[in-house]
Amino acid sequence: MSKFQINGRPVVAFNTSLENNYTSLVNADVSKHYPNHMKDKVGESLIKELKPGDLISVKLEQKMVKAEVIEILPKVKAAYLSFEDYPSVYDEYQPCDLLRLPTRAEIPTEDLKPGLVVLDFSNSNEYRAKIQSTMNETMAKVKLIISQHDMIRLVSPAMILGRYVPRNNRKSNKKNVVDNDLVTDLSTDLSE
């Protein structure tokens, strides 16, 4: 089970379809498959070019996931949440206006800081979570495609690895091309 942990915390813990599909994904060896990702800030430049319907590769915990862009949201004030009693595969960004204190009171913007325990009201249920980080920048609302499981998530530019290219459209002689359903970094020209 240690390969499914990050910082001693389980990535998966339940036997759900999401978790079973997550474990079947390709490991996100970013330095191997996307060597220029951080240096070139691929996500930061690519998010400016994305439009609804575009397919991208996204890092989800330790895995790479195909995602379809639904919408680009400029200047979103969001918090990255780690949910109590849930493994880290469920951690996600949520807009700060959907978060409340455990007393259900609104949270002043200046109080939204890492470590704060909040309630997430982003869907019909309420979940207790701890803020891991906050950001105020352009984000992409995407549909993550995890085998037979789709889910809608906000992704930061740092989570965007590059454009998704179907396996049959790749050049096999490119050294950075992954041998599965994910794309290389943007420094690799696949149009030759």
C-alpha positions as CSV (number, residue, x, y, z in Angstrom):
1,M,0.0,0.0,0.0
2,S,3.0,2.4,0.4
3,K,3.1,3.1,-3.4
4,F,-0.4,4.6,-2.9
5,Q,0.6,7.1,-0.2
6,I,1.9,10.6,-0.3
7,N,3.6,12.0,2.9
8,G,2.4,9.0,4.8
9,R,-1.3,9.7,3.9
10,P,-3.3,7.3,1.8
11,V,-4.1,8.3,-1.8
12,V,-6.8,5.6,-2.0
13,A,-8.5,3.8,1.0
14,F,-12.0,2.8,-0.1
15,N,-13.0,0.3,-2.8
16,T,-14.8,2.8,-5.0
17,S,-14.8,2.9,-8.8
18,L,-12.9,6.2,-8.7
19,E,-10.1,4.7,-6.6
20,N,-9.9,1.4,-8.6
21,N,-9.7,3.4,-11.8
22,Y,-7.1,5.8,-10.3
23,T,-4.8,2.9,-9.4
24,S,-4.8,1.8,-13.0
25,L,-3.6,5.1,-14.4
26,V,0.0,5.8,-15.5
27,N,2.3,7.1,-12.8
28,A,3.1,10.8,-13.2
29,D,6.8,10.6,-13.7
30,V,6.8,14.3,-14.6
31,S,10.6,14.6,-14.9
32,K,10.7,11.7,-17.3
33,H,7.6,12.4,-19.5
34,Y,7.5,16.1,-19.1
35,P,11.1,17.2,-18.6
36,N,10.5,20.9,-19.3
37,H,7.2,21.2,-17.4
38,M,8.4,23.2,-14.5
39,K,11.3,25.0,-16.2
40,D,9.1,26.2,-19.1
41,K,6.0,26.7,-16.9
42,V,4.0,24.8,-19.5
43,G,0.7,25.1,-17.6
44,E,1.0,28.8,-17.1
45,S,1.5,29.5,-20.8
46,L,-0.9,26.8,-22.1
47,I,-3.9,27.9,-19.9
48,K,-3.9,31.2,-21.9
49,E,-4.5,29.2,-25.1
50,L,-7.0,26.7,-23.9
51,K,-10.7,26.7,-24.9
52,P,-13.6,24.5,-24.1
53,G,-13.3,21.1,-25.7
54,D,-9.5,21.0,-25.7
55,L,-7.9,17.9,-24.3
56,I,-5.0,18.2,-21.9
57,S,-3.0,16.0,-19.6
58,V,-3.3,16.8,-15.9
59,K,-1.4,15.6,-12.8
60,L,-3.7,14.1,-10.2
61,E,-1.7,13.2,-7.1
62,Q,0.8,10.6,-8.4
63,K,-0.9,9.9,-11.8
64,M,-1.4,11.5,-15.2
65,V,-5.0,11.9,-16.3
66,K,-6.7,12.9,-19.6
67,A,-9.0,15.9,-19.1
68,E,-11.4,17.9,-21.3
69,V,-11.5,21.6,-20.8
70,I,-15.0,22.8,-19.9
71,E,-14.2,26.5,-19.1
72,I,-11.3,28.8,-18.4
73,L,-12.0,30.9,-15.2
74,P,-9.9,34.1,-14.9
75,K,-8.8,35.1,-11.5
76,V,-10.4,32.5,-9.3
77,K,-9.9,32.8,-5.6
78,A,-9.7,29.1,-4.6
79,A,-8.5,26.9,-1.8
80,Y,-6.9,23.5,-2.2
81,L,-8.8,21.2,0.3
82,S,-7.9,18.0,2.0
83,F,-11.1,16.3,3.2
84,E,-11.3,14.8,6.6
85,D,-11.7,11.0,6.6
86,Y,-11.1,10.8,2.8
87,P,-7.9,9.7,1.0
88,S,-5.9,12.3,-1.0
89,V,-7.3,11.3,-4.4
90,Y,-10.4,13.4,-3.3
91,D,-8.3,16.5,-2.5
92,E,-9.3,19.4,-4.8
93,Y,-9.6,23.1,-5.4
94,Q,-12.9,24.8,-4.6
95,P,-13.9,28.4,-5.0
96,C,-13.5,30.2,-1.7
97,D,-17.1,31.5,-1.9
98,L,-18.4,27.9,-1.4
99,L,-16.5,27.4,1.8
100,R,-17.8,28.2,5.3
101,L,-16.5,27.9,8.9
102,P,-17.7,24.8,10.8
103,T,-20.2,27.1,12.5
104,R,-21.5,27.7,8.9
105,A,-20.5,31.4,9.1
106,E,-18.9,33.0,6.1
107,I,-15.2,33.3,6.1
108,P,-13.5,36.7,5.7
109,T,-11.1,36.6,2.7
110,E,-8.1,37.5,4.9
111,D,-8.9,34.4,7.2
112,L,-8.6,31.9,4.3
113,K,-5.2,30.4,5.1
114,P,-3.6,27.0,5.1
115,G,-4.6,24.9,8.2
116,L,-8.1,26.4,8.5
117,V,-10.8,23.8,8.9
118,V,-13.8,24.6,6.7
119,L,-17.0,23.1,5.4
120,D,-17.3,22.6,1.6
121,F,-20.7,23.3,0.2
122,S,-19.8,22.7,-3.5
123,N,-22.5,20.0,-3.9
124,S,-25.6,18.8,-2.1
125,N,-23.5,17.4,0.7
126,E,-21.2,19.2,3.2
127,Y,-17.7,17.9,3.8
128,R,-15.2,19.0,6.5
129,A,-11.8,19.8,5.0
130,K,-8.6,21.6,5.8
131,I,-7.2,24.3,3.6
132,Q,-3.8,23.2,2.2
133,S,-3.1,26.3,0.1
134,T,-4.9,29.2,-1.6
135,M,-4.5,30.9,-4.9
136,N,-6.0,33.7,-6.9
137,E,-5.3,33.1,-10.6
138,T,-6.7,31.7,-13.8
139,M,-7.8,28.1,-13.5
140,A,-9.4,25.6,-15.8
141,K,-12.6,23.8,-15.0
142,V,-12.1,20.3,-16.5
143,K,-13.7,16.9,-16.8
144,L,-11.1,14.4,-15.7
145,I,-11.5,11.1,-17.6
146,I,-10.3,8.3,-15.3
147,S,-11.1,5.1,-17.1
148,Q,-14.9,4.8,-16.9
149,H,-15.1,7.5,-14.2
150,D,-15.5,11.2,-15.1
151,M,-15.4,14.0,-12.6
152,I,-15.4,17.8,-12.8
153,R,-12.5,19.6,-11.1
154,L,-10.7,22.9,-11.0
155,V,-7.1,22.6,-12.0
156,S,-4.3,25.1,-11.5
157,P,-1.8,25.9,-14.2
158,A,0.8,23.9,-12.1
159,M,-1.3,20.7,-12.6
160,I,-1.4,21.1,-16.4
161,L,1.3,18.9,-18.0
162,G,0.6,19.6,-21.7
163,R,-1.9,18.9,-24.4
164,Y,-3.3,15.4,-24.7
165,V,-2.5,13.6,-27.9
166,P,-4.2,10.3,-28.7
167,R,-1.8,7.3,-29.0
168,N,-2.4,6.8,-32.7
169,N,-1.3,10.4,-33.4
170,R,2.1,10.2,-31.8
171,K,5.5,9.8,-33.3
172,S,7.2,6.7,-31.9
173,N,10.7,8.0,-32.5
174,K,10.2,11.0,-30.1
175,K,12.1,10.2,-26.9
176,N,9.7,11.9,-24.5
177,V,6.5,10.4,-25.9
178,V,4.8,8.2,-23.3
179,D,3.7,4.8,-24.5
180,N,0.2,5.2,-23.2
181,D,-2.7,7.6,-23.6
182,L,-0.9,10.7,-22.5
183,V,1.1,13.5,-24.2
184,T,4.6,14.7,-24.0
185,D,5.5,18.2,-22.9
186,L,5.1,21.1,-25.3
187,S,8.7,21.2,-26.2
188,T,8.3,18.1,-28.2
189,D,6.9,18.8,-31.7
190,L,4.4,16.1,-32.6
191,S,3.3,17.7,-35.9
192,E,6.4,16.7,-37.9
